[in-house]
Each structure stands twice: as structure tokens, then as C-alpha cells.
Amino acid sequence: MSYDPNNVFARILRGEIPCRKVHETKHSLAFHDINPLAPTHVLVIPKGTYVHLDDFTAKASEEELADFIRAVGDTARLLGVQADGYRILANNGANAHQEVPHLHVHIFGGRPLGSMLKREPAR
């Protein structure tokens, strides 16, 4: 998967598509998902052109790395989900069903979220 400069998150970063911003830093942006899967569902993205976590950790500066991780934690606290718990999820590549070729972390909260994955029968 290569970076598409016209992906929806790149367009949000350029101001071409509006978003409901939750938090913004020098290197990161957090905003509400337009199709929430939980009472709290926010996306955190780096402002740089990184396809997924592997790309980001291989190419981002130390400042970008630290900023992004702090932005995820700060966003969870701003949303107030840290008290009862929350889930963070980043889909990376085809097998993980990544839909947008721009690194993004989902923050889910506001209700019990169940187990991480459905268990498959033993082979």
C-alpha cells in the first residue's frame, strides 16, 4: 500500500474536508469518526505522510514519534475515557483491513467493548 496524497485524512489535514476536532498538536490531529462504532470513537493521525505504523516508526523523527503517542494519551484524557477504560486500534495493511492509507489510531470508549477478537476454532 502506497501513500495516496488525496486520501480522506490528507484532505482533512489540508482543510479540504471539515472535521470535528478534539485535539491538535504540532505533529498530530485528533477528531471524531464520522461513523462511530462506540459512544466515543475518535481518530488520531500524524500530520506527516505515513501509510501505517511500520512506515511511521521507520521514517518519523523522534519528535513526531513522541508527539503522536502523547497525542493519543492526551486525547483519551480529554475525552474522559481513561477512568472506565478504552481501546486503541491501528489497522496496518490488507490483512488488518486498513481502509485509508494514512496511519490512524482509533480510540474507542464509553461502553464495555467486549473481547479483542473472535476466537477461531483450534486447527
C-alpha positions as CSV (number, residue, x, y, z in Angstrom):
1,M,0.0,0.0,0.0
2,S,1.5,3.3,-1.0
3,Y,0.6,6.8,0.3
4,D,-2.2,8.4,-1.6
5,P,-2.0,12.2,-1.1
6,N,-5.7,12.5,-1.9
7,N,-6.8,10.1,0.9
8,V,-9.5,11.5,3.2
9,F,-7.1,12.2,6.1
10,A,-4.7,14.1,3.9
11,R,-7.7,16.1,2.7
12,I,-8.7,16.8,6.3
13,L,-5.2,17.9,7.1
14,R,-5.3,20.3,4.1
15,G,-8.6,21.8,5.3
16,E,-10.5,20.5,2.2
17,I,-12.8,18.3,4.3
18,P,-14.1,19.5,7.7
19,C,-13.7,17.5,10.9
20,R,-14.9,17.8,14.5
21,K,-11.5,18.4,16.1
22,V,-10.8,17.1,19.6
23,H,-7.1,17.9,19.9
24,E,-4.2,19.2,17.8
25,T,-0.5,19.4,18.3
26,K,2.4,20.3,16.1
27,H,2.5,16.8,14.5
28,S,-0.9,15.2,15.2
29,L,-4.6,15.8,14.9
30,A,-7.5,14.0,16.7
31,F,-11.0,14.2,15.5
32,H,-14.4,12.4,15.8
33,D,-15.0,9.5,13.4
34,I,-17.9,10.3,11.1
35,N,-19.3,6.7,11.5
36,P,-18.7,6.0,15.2
37,L,-18.7,2.4,16.4
38,A,-18.9,3.2,20.1
39,P,-20.2,6.2,22.1
40,T,-16.7,7.6,22.0
41,H,-14.9,7.0,18.7
42,V,-12.0,9.3,17.8
43,L,-9.2,9.1,15.3
44,V,-5.7,10.3,15.9
45,I,-3.5,10.8,12.9
46,P,0.1,12.1,12.4
47,K,0.3,15.2,10.1
48,G,3.1,13.6,8.1
49,T,2.6,11.3,5.1
50,Y,2.8,7.9,6.8
51,V,0.9,5.0,5.4
52,H,0.8,2.8,8.6
53,L,2.7,2.2,11.8
54,D,5.6,0.3,10.1
55,D,6.1,3.3,7.8
56,F,5.8,5.8,10.7
57,T,8.2,4.0,13.0
58,A,10.8,3.6,10.3
59,K,10.7,7.2,8.9
60,A,9.3,9.6,11.5
61,S,11.5,11.8,13.6
62,E,11.8,11.3,17.3
63,E,9.8,14.4,17.8
64,E,7.0,13.1,15.6
65,L,7.0,9.7,17.4
66,A,6.8,11.3,20.8
67,D,4.2,13.8,19.8
68,F,1.9,11.1,18.3
69,I,2.0,8.8,21.3
70,R,1.4,11.7,23.6
71,A,-1.5,12.9,21.4
72,V,-3.2,9.5,21.8
73,G,-2.9,9.6,25.6
74,D,-3.8,13.3,25.8
75,T,-6.9,12.8,23.6
76,A,-8.1,9.9,25.7
77,R,-7.8,12.1,28.8
78,L,-9.6,15.0,27.1
79,L,-12.4,12.6,26.2
80,G,-12.6,11.4,29.7
81,V,-12.5,7.7,28.8
82,Q,-9.4,6.8,30.8
83,A,-11.4,6.3,34.0
84,D,-13.5,3.4,32.8
85,G,-11.1,2.2,30.1
86,Y,-10.8,2.5,26.4
87,R,-9.3,0.6,23.4
88,I,-6.8,1.9,20.9
89,L,-6.7,0.2,17.5
90,A,-4.5,0.7,14.4
91,N,-5.1,-1.4,11.3
92,N,-1.9,-1.9,9.4
93,G,-2.2,-3.3,5.8
94,A,-4.6,-5.5,3.9
95,N,-4.9,-8.4,6.4
96,A,-5.8,-5.9,9.1
97,H,-8.4,-4.3,6.8
98,Q,-6.8,-0.9,6.7
99,E,-9.1,1.3,4.6
100,V,-7.3,4.6,4.5
101,P,-3.6,4.7,3.5
102,H,-2.7,7.2,6.3
103,L,-1.7,6.0,9.7
104,H,-4.5,6.4,12.2
105,V,-5.3,5.2,15.6
106,H,-8.9,4.7,16.7
107,I,-9.8,5.5,20.3
108,F,-13.0,3.6,21.4
109,G,-14.7,4.1,24.7
110,G,-17.9,4.9,26.5
111,R,-19.2,1.4,27.0
112,P,-17.9,-2.2,27.5
113,L,-16.2,-3.2,24.3
114,G,-16.0,-6.9,24.6
115,S,-13.1,-9.1,23.7
116,M,-10.5,-8.0,21.2
117,L,-11.1,-10.6,18.5
118,K,-13.4,-13.5,17.9
119,R,-11.7,-16.7,18.8
120,E,-11.3,-19.1,15.9
121,P,-11.6,-22.9,16.4
122,A,-8.3,-24.7,17.0
123,R,-6.8,-26.1,13.9
